[in-house]
């Protein structure tokens, strides 16, 4: 039994999931990069 419109709704749902996943991955990547930059700066700077 196939209800018309479910396919489109499911596709929209998947699209939203992908958008959320992309945003989450981007923010995680930004956090990791900033942490790595902080670590690199601390290692490059001579100890005070």
C-alpha positions in Angstrom: 0.0 0.0 0.0 1.6 3.2 -1.2 0.4 6.6 0.0 1.1 9.4 -2.5 3.4 12.1 -1.0 5.2 9.8 1.4 8.2 9.5 -1.0 8.5 13.3 -1.2 8.2 13.7 2.5 10.8 11.0 3.1 13.2 12.7 0.7 12.7 16.0 2.5 13.4 14.3 5.8 16.6 12.8 4.4 17.6 16.2 3.0 17.1 17.8 6.5 19.1 15.1 8.1 21.9 15.7 5.7 21.9 19.4 6.4 22.0 18.8 10.1 24.8 16.3 9.8 26.8 18.7 7.6 26.3 21.5 10.1 27.3 19.2 13.0 30.4 18.0 11.2 31.4 21.5 10.3 31.2 22.8 13.8 33.1 19.7 15.2 35.8 20.3 12.6 36.0 24.0 13.6 36.4 23.0 17.3 39.1 20.4 16.5 40.9 22.9 14.3 40.9 25.7 16.9 42.1 23.2 19.6 44.9 22.1 17.3 45.8 25.7 16.6 45.9 26.5 20.3 48.1 23.4 21.0 50.4 24.3 18.1 50.8 27.9 19.4 51.6 26.7 22.9 54.2 24.3 21.5 55.8 26.9 19.2 56.0 29.6 21.8 58.9 29.3 24.2 57.8 28.5 27.8 57.5 31.6 29.9 
